[in-house]
Amino acid sequence: MYEFFLFLHLTAISIWLGSVLTIAIMLLTMRQQIANRDIKSLAQKAIRTFNRIMYPSSFLVLVSGIVMIVKLGKDSARPFWLEYMQDAGAMTILVSIILSGIWGKKVIKRINQGNDKHAESSISKFSSGLLVSLLFILSVVFMAAFKFN
């Protein structure tokens, strides 16, 4: 059963990482042409699609991680990498879900307002925030992969 949750965990992390990187790159390439009505529509649809993929995958990472930690049992002598993965991973997931939801709505709102400079600025901030969250995700994956004690 642990292996099944590990599979779910790794699959969801892959989907989450891929969606964060993809939307950040897409929006950064679109922001210079945000005055175009088709680009505006595409950016809004991309953000909505990203949210539909990111929320379930990050939630699945969180739930499968909790299940795996519970299955490991309570051992007072857990290695550092496991504590980091548990604490930093959970915080990264929660903060990513909250901030990407708030920022995503703001970007869509700014695009709809018609002020292209504000929309461009919002897209830049949203993409930068996504890339920062990507770095945090990768730091957790790095610690888990190399199992630092």
Solvent accessible surface area in square Angstrom, and as a share of the most:
residue,aa,sasa,rsa
1,M,146,0.65
2,Y,76,0.29
3,E,125,0.56
4,F,110,0.46
5,F,35,0.14
6,L,66,0.33
7,F,130,0.54
8,L,40,0.20
9,H,19,0.08
10,L,98,0.49
11,T,52,0.30
12,A,1,0.01
13,I,27,0.14
14,S,72,0.46
15,I,84,0.43
16,W,6,0.02
17,L,33,0.16
18,G,35,0.33
19,S,15,0.09
20,V,3,0.01
21,L,77,0.38
22,T,72,0.42
23,I,5,0.03
24,A,0,0.00
25,I,93,0.47
26,M,65,0.29
27,L,0,0.00
28,L,53,0.26
29,T,92,0.54
30,M,14,0.06
31,R,65,0.24
32,Q,121,0.54
33,Q,106,0.47
34,I,2,0.01
35,A,71,0.55
36,N,78,0.40
37,R,203,0.74
38,D,108,0.56
39,I,31,0.15
40,K,39,0.16
41,S,44,0.28
42,L,86,0.43
43,A,0,0.00
44,Q,24,0.11
45,K,127,0.54
46,A,11,0.09
47,I,0,0.00
48,R,102,0.37
49,T,64,0.37
50,F,7,0.03
51,N,24,0.12
52,R,167,0.61
53,I,74,0.38
54,M,1,0.00
55,Y,73,0.28
56,P,78,0.49
57,S,7,0.04
58,S,0,0.00
59,F,121,0.51
60,L,68,0.34
61,V,7,0.04
62,L,28,0.14
63,V,55,0.32
64,S,0,0.00
65,G,12,0.11
66,I,94,0.48
67,V,40,0.23
68,M,13,0.06
69,I,31,0.16
70,V,109,0.63
71,K,102,0.43
72,L,90,0.45
73,G,31,0.30
74,K,204,0.86
75,D,85,0.44
76,S,122,0.79
77,A,81,0.63
78,R,46,0.17
79,P,47,0.30
80,F,105,0.44
81,W,43,0.15
82,L,14,0.07
83,E,66,0.30
84,Y,61,0.23
85,M,46,0.20
86,Q,58,0.26
87,D,77,0.40
88,A,27,0.21
89,G,10,0.10
90,A,32,0.24
91,M,116,0.52
92,T,16,0.09
93,I,7,0.03
94,L,78,0.39
95,V,67,0.38
96,S,11,0.07
97,I,43,0.22
98,I,103,0.52
99,L,68,0.34
100,S,6,0.04
101,G,10,0.09
102,I,84,0.43
103,W,83,0.29
104,G,0,0.00
105,K,149,0.63
106,K,114,0.48
107,V,2,0.01
108,I,22,0.11
109,K,128,0.54
110,R,86,0.31
111,I,4,0.02
112,N,100,0.51
113,Q,104,0.46
114,G,43,0.41
115,N,64,0.33
116,D,44,0.23
117,K,151,0.64
118,H,87,0.39
119,A,1,0.00
120,E,44,0.20
121,S,47,0.30
122,S,10,0.07
123,I,0,0.00
124,S,31,0.20
125,K,136,0.58
126,F,1,0.00
127,S,0,0.00
128,S,60,0.39
129,G,13,0.12
130,L,6,0.03
131,L,61,0.30
132,V,77,0.44
133,S,18,0.12
134,L,19,0.09
135,L,117,0.58
136,F,116,0.48
137,I,6,0.03
138,L,79,0.39
139,S,37,0.24
140,V,17,0.09
141,V,53,0.30
142,F,101,0.42
143,M,25,0.11
144,A,24,0.19
145,A,71,0.55
146,F,127,0.53
147,K,113,0.48
148,F,92,0.38
149,N,146,0.75
